[in-house]
Structure formats: C-alpha cells, structure tokens
Amino acid sequence: MRNNTSSESVPAFLCFSGFYFQARFLWVSRIFPCVRDRVLELHIAGVGPGEV
C-alpha cells in the first residue's frame, strides 16, 4: 500500500512541476519583452537602470 501511493505521487509531482515551469516560462516570455522595451526606452531617454 505504501509503495503504491508513493509510486503514484511521483508522476503527479512531475506533472505539477512541469506545468509550473511551463506556466512560469510563458509568464517570463510574455512579461520580459515589456520590461526590456521599458528599459530600452529609459536607456534611450538617458536614464540608466541604476537611476530608476
């Protein structure tokens, strides 16, 4: 019984962690361009990242 539950929890954990990293990657890929554009705008305006 104990061996059965542990073997079932591993695939569930891998599925959850895979979904978590996929969602995190999608979030980063969606937010990063906006942040990058904002930093480029500030840099072009003469404001360095350290002055923000």
N, CA, C and O atoms as a GROMACS GRO file, in nm:
protein
  208
    1MET      N    1   0.084  -0.120   0.000
    1MET     CA    2   0.000   0.000   0.000
    1MET      C    3   0.087   0.125   0.000
    1MET      O    4   0.064   0.219  -0.076
    2ARG      N    5   0.187   0.124   0.086
    2ARG     CA    6   0.274   0.242   0.094
    2ARG      C    7   0.353   0.259  -0.035
    2ARG      O    8   0.370   0.371  -0.084
    3ASN      N    9   0.400   0.149  -0.090
    3ASN     CA   10   0.476   0.156  -0.214
    3ASN      C   11   0.387   0.203  -0.328
    3ASN      O   12   0.434   0.275  -0.416
    4ASN      N   13   0.260   0.165  -0.328
    4ASN     CA   14   0.168   0.202  -0.434
    4ASN      C   15   0.140   0.354  -0.431
    4ASN      O   16   0.138   0.418  -0.536
    5THR      N   17   0.121   0.409  -0.312
    5THR     CA   18   0.090   0.552  -0.302
    5THR      C   19   0.211   0.635  -0.341
    5THR      O   20   0.196   0.740  -0.405
    6SER      N   21   0.330   0.592  -0.303
    6SER     CA   22   0.450   0.670  -0.335
    6SER      C   23   0.476   0.668  -0.485
    6SER      O   24   0.518   0.768  -0.542
    7SER      N   25   0.450   0.554  -0.550
    7SER     CA   26   0.473   0.546  -0.694
    7SER      C   27   0.371   0.629  -0.770
    7SER      O   28   0.399   0.675  -0.881
    8GLU      N   29   0.252   0.650  -0.712
    8GLU     CA   30   0.152   0.732  -0.779
    8GLU      C   31   0.177   0.880  -0.757
    8GLU      O   32   0.139   0.963  -0.840
    9SER      N   33   0.240   0.915  -0.646
    9SER     CA   34   0.261   1.057  -0.616
    9SER      C   35   0.376   1.115  -0.698
    9SER      O   36   0.380   1.236  -0.721
   10VAL      N   37   0.468   1.032  -0.743
   10VAL     CA   38   0.582   1.082  -0.820
   10VAL      C   39   0.539   1.137  -0.955
   10VAL      O   40   0.576   1.250  -0.988
   11PRO      N   41   0.462   1.062  -1.037
   11PRO     CA   42   0.416   1.119  -1.165
   11PRO      C   43   0.332   1.244  -1.146
   11PRO      O   44   0.339   1.337  -1.226
   12ALA      N   45   0.251   1.246  -1.040
   12ALA     CA   46   0.168   1.364  -1.015
   12ALA      C   47   0.257   1.484  -0.984
   12ALA      O   48   0.230   1.596  -1.030
   13PHE      N   49   0.362   1.462  -0.907
   13PHE     CA   50   0.454   1.570  -0.873
   13PHE      C   51   0.528   1.619  -0.997
   13PHE      O   52   0.547   1.739  -1.016
   14LEU      N   53   0.570   1.525  -1.082
   14LEU     CA   54   0.641   1.563  -1.204
   14LEU      C   55   0.548   1.640  -1.297
   14LEU      O   56   0.590   1.735  -1.362
   15CYS      N   57   0.422   1.599  -1.303
   15CYS     CA   58   0.325   1.668  -1.388
   15CYS      C   59   0.302   1.809  -1.336
   15CYS      O   60   0.295   1.904  -1.414
   16PHE      N   61   0.289   1.823  -1.204
   16PHE     CA   62   0.266   1.954  -1.145
   16PHE      C   63   0.387   2.045  -1.165
   16PHE      O   64   0.372   2.162  -1.200
   17SER      N   65   0.507   1.991  -1.142
   17SER     CA   66   0.627   2.073  -1.157
   17SER      C   67   0.646   2.111  -1.304
   17SER      O   68   0.691   2.222  -1.333
   18GLY      N   69   0.613   2.021  -1.395
   18GLY     CA   70   0.625   2.052  -1.537
   18GLY      C   71   0.528   2.163  -1.576
   18GLY      O   72   0.563   2.253  -1.652
   19PHE      N   73   0.406   2.156  -1.523
   19PHE     CA   74   0.306   2.260  -1.550
   19PHE      C   75   0.350   2.392  -1.489
   19PHE      O   76   0.332   2.498  -1.549
   20TYR      N   77   0.409   2.385  -1.369
   20TYR     CA   78   0.455   2.507  -1.302
   20TYR      C   79   0.565   2.575  -1.382
   20TYR      O   80   0.562   2.696  -1.402
   21PHE      N   81   0.663   2.497  -1.428
   21PHE     CA   82   0.773   2.557  -1.503
   21PHE      C   83   0.726   2.606  -1.640
   21PHE      O   84   0.777   2.705  -1.691
   22GLN      N   85   0.630   2.535  -1.698
   22GLN     CA   86   0.576   2.580  -1.828
   22GLN      C   87   0.503   2.712  -1.812
   22GLN      O   88   0.519   2.803  -1.893
   23ALA      N   89   0.422   2.722  -1.705
   23ALA     CA   90   0.349   2.846  -1.680
   23ALA      C   91   0.446   2.959  -1.649
   23ALA      O   92   0.426   3.073  -1.692
   24ARG      N   93   0.550   2.927  -1.574
   24ARG     CA   94   0.650   3.028  -1.539
   24ARG      C   95   0.723   3.075  -1.665
   24ARG      O   96   0.750   3.194  -1.681
   25PHE      N   97   0.755   2.982  -1.754
   25PHE     CA   98   0.825   3.018  -1.877
   25PHE      C   99   0.736   3.106  -1.965
   25PHE      O  100   0.783   3.203  -2.024
   26LEU      N  101   0.607   3.072  -1.973
   26LEU     CA  102   0.515   3.153  -2.052
   26LEU      C  103   0.502   3.293  -1.993
   26LEU      O  104   0.495   3.391  -2.066
   27TRP      N  105   0.499   3.300  -1.859
   27TRP     CA  106   0.488   3.430  -1.793
   27TRP      C  107   0.612   3.515  -1.822
   27TRP      O  108   0.601   3.633  -1.853
   28VAL      N  109   0.729   3.453  -1.812
   28VAL     CA  110   0.853   3.527  -1.837
   28VAL      C  111   0.860   3.570  -1.983
   28VAL      O  112   0.899   3.683  -2.013
   29SER      N  113   0.823   3.480  -2.075
   29SER     CA  114   0.831   3.513  -2.218
   29SER      C  115   0.731   3.622  -2.255
   29SER      O  116   0.750   3.692  -2.355
   30ARG      N  117   0.625   3.635  -2.175
   30ARG     CA  118   0.524   3.738  -2.205
   30ARG      C  119   0.561   3.871  -2.139
   30ARG      O  120   0.537   3.977  -2.197
   31ILE      N  121   0.617   3.867  -2.018
   31ILE     CA  122   0.647   3.989  -1.944
   31ILE      C  123   0.782   4.047  -1.985
   31ILE      O  124   0.797   4.169  -1.992
   32PHE      N  125   0.880   3.962  -2.012
   32PHE     CA  126   1.016   4.010  -2.038
   32PHE      C  127   1.025   4.110  -2.153
   32PHE      O  128   1.093   4.211  -2.138
   33PRO      N  129   0.958   4.086  -2.268
   33PRO     CA  130   0.966   4.187  -2.375
   33PRO      C  131   0.916   4.324  -2.331
   33PRO      O  132   0.970   4.426  -2.372
   34CYS      N  133   0.813   4.328  -2.248
   34CYS     CA  134   0.761   4.456  -2.199
   34CYS      C  135   0.865   4.525  -2.111
   34CYS      O  136   0.888   4.645  -2.123
   35VAL      N  137   0.927   4.448  -2.023
   35VAL     CA  138   1.030   4.503  -1.935
   35VAL      C  139   1.150   4.548  -2.016
   35VAL      O  140   1.207   4.654  -1.991
   36ARG      N  141   1.187   4.468  -2.115
   36ARG     CA  142   1.302   4.502  -2.200
   36ARG      C  143   1.275   4.631  -2.277
   36ARG      O  144   1.362   4.717  -2.287
   37ASP      N  145   1.154   4.644  -2.333
   37ASP     CA  146   1.120   4.766  -2.406
   37ASP      C  147   1.122   4.887  -2.315
   37ASP      O  148   1.168   4.994  -2.353
   38ARG      N  149   1.072   4.869  -2.192
   38ARG     CA  150   1.071   4.979  -2.095
   38ARG      C  151   1.213   5.021  -2.059
   38ARG      O  152   1.242   5.140  -2.050
   39VAL      N  153   1.301   4.925  -2.038
   39VAL     CA  154   1.440   4.956  -2.005
   39VAL      C  155   1.508   5.025  -2.123
   39VAL      O  156   1.586   5.118  -2.104
   40LEU      N  157   1.478   4.980  -2.245
   40LEU     CA  158   1.537   5.043  -2.362
   40LEU      C  159   1.488   5.187  -2.376
   40LEU      O  160   1.565   5.275  -2.412
   41GLU      N  161   1.360   5.210  -2.346
   41GLU     CA  162   1.307   5.347  -2.354
   41GLU      C  163   1.377   5.437  -2.254
   41GLU      O  164   1.414   5.550  -2.286
   42LEU      N  165   1.396   5.387  -2.133
   42LEU     CA  166   1.463   5.467  -2.030
   42LEU      C  167   1.609   5.489  -2.068
   42LEU      O  168   1.665   5.596  -2.044
   43HIS      N  169   1.671   5.387  -2.126
   43HIS     CA  170   1.812   5.399  -2.165
   43HIS      C  171   1.828   5.501  -2.277
   43HIS      O  172   1.922   5.580  -2.277
   44ILE      N  173   1.734   5.498  -2.373
   44ILE     CA  174   1.739   5.595  -2.483
   44ILE      C  175   1.714   5.736  -2.431
   44ILE      O  176   1.770   5.833  -2.481
   45ALA      N  177   1.629   5.745  -2.329
   45ALA     CA  178   1.598   5.877  -2.272
   45ALA      C  179   1.713   5.929  -2.186
   45ALA      O  180   1.709   6.043  -2.140
   46GLY      N  181   1.815   5.846  -2.165
   46GLY     CA  182   1.931   5.892  -2.090
   46GLY      C  183   1.927   5.853  -1.944
   46GLY      O  184   2.009   5.900  -1.864
   47VAL      N  185   1.833   5.768  -1.908
   47VAL     CA  186   1.824   5.722  -1.769
   47VAL      C  187   1.878   5.580  -1.760
   47VAL      O  188   1.826   5.490  -1.826
   48GLY      N  189   1.980   5.560  -1.682
   48GLY     CA  190   2.039   5.427  -1.668
   48GLY      C  191   1.957   5.341  -1.574
   48GLY      O  192   1.878   5.393  -1.495
   49PRO      N  193   1.973   5.208  -1.582
   49PRO     CA  194   1.898   5.117  -1.496
   49PRO      C  195   1.921   5.144  -1.347
   49PRO      O  196   1.832   5.122  -1.266
   50GLY      N  197   2.041   5.193  -1.312
   50GLY     CA  198   2.071   5.219  -1.172
   50GLY      C  199   2.001   5.343  -1.119
   50GLY      O  200   1.993   5.362  -0.997
   51GLU      N  201   1.950   5.428  -1.209
   51GLU     CA  202   1.886   5.552  -1.165
   51GLU      C  203   1.735   5.537  -1.149
   51GLU      O  204   1.667   5.628  -1.101
   52VAL      N  205   1.683   5.421  -1.191
   52VAL     CA  206   1.537   5.400  -1.183
   52VAL      C  207   1.497   5.378  -1.038
   52VAL      O  208   1.378   5.359  -1.009
   0.00000   0.00000   0.00000
